[in-house]
């Protein structure tokens, strides 16, 4: 972790600052910055924290008022549940009921980019809005040292969806957070780019098997190799976990996928040495690098497309390993912008 001093950032016109009437603080990822962030969280504030996947908007998951502020700051639909971030599996067992399959998955991938959707325990103590009325709760133990330090310092479970306006491109740097939420939240802990760059894999552990609700940083192949568990596909179109909305992770410009011959003027995003573009997810064709770069590249492409009145096109990405998650995010980003039903 690096050290430094906090820097005051003023909100855009019309933004309601939360830090004594001012804007959002940029905090360093050192002991003092984390202590300040934990103080804000315990007081019911919102703090964007880095995780290994993307930046999350953290609040006290036991406080109804704090959780309500997450939904308000993001403009998030009330039927879309939140992931609760925890320090360890022991804490998770106090909040939820863990089957042998859930135990095996947690033992293999926690801390890490895996979210488990499991039945809550009878005395979980979480704010009702965390589960969005569902009979399950989504839990994760992150691996990022700053996230882990904030959870420990706050001393309570943290609800933390991605720290961006709902439905828009996920943030992988503190600057991305501030582009969308400055003036709406107390602070962001700036620890640089997120190392994985794509959200966690979400698995629902049910009586009939383990279902893949959202592909992410851990592939189905890796899960099978480490646990022997064969994943079932999602069932129906109901929103059972974060990241399942049809339109999500979206740029403002139209997005076209699997394009090998982009039209004139398009902002083309390439992949690999044989599919170059104006921008590229990975010049070498490395899927892990493409995942790390995905949201940052989409942001740059969106800015260029806006200046030129152009569309964004993306070269084909292999559908294997983390490429499954990359294609999932791109498909949701390209989906028609339909108003969600409440």
Secondary structure as UniProt FT lines:
FT   STRAND          7..8
FT   TURN            13..14
FT   TURN            20..21
FT   STRAND          25..28
FT   HELIX           31..42
FT   TURN            43..44
FT   STRAND          47..49
FT   STRAND          56..60
FT   TURN            61..62
FT   HELIX           64..74
FT   TURN            78..79
FT   STRAND          83..85
FT   HELIX           89..95
FT   HELIX           100..109
FT   STRAND          114..118
FT   TURN            122..123
FT   HELIX           128..130
FT   TURN            131..133
FT   STRAND          137..140
FT   HELIX           145..154
FT   STRAND          158..162
FT   TURN            166..167
FT   HELIX           174..181
FT   TURN            182..184
FT   STRAND          187..190
FT   STRAND          201..206
FT   TURN            207..208
FT   STRAND          209..214
FT   HELIX           220..227
FT   TURN            242..243
FT   STRAND          255..256
FT   TURN            264..265
FT   STRAND          267..270
FT   TURN            273..274
FT   STRAND          279..280
FT   TURN            283..284
FT   HELIX           287..308
FT   STRAND          312..314
FT   TURN            321..322
FT   HELIX           323..334
//
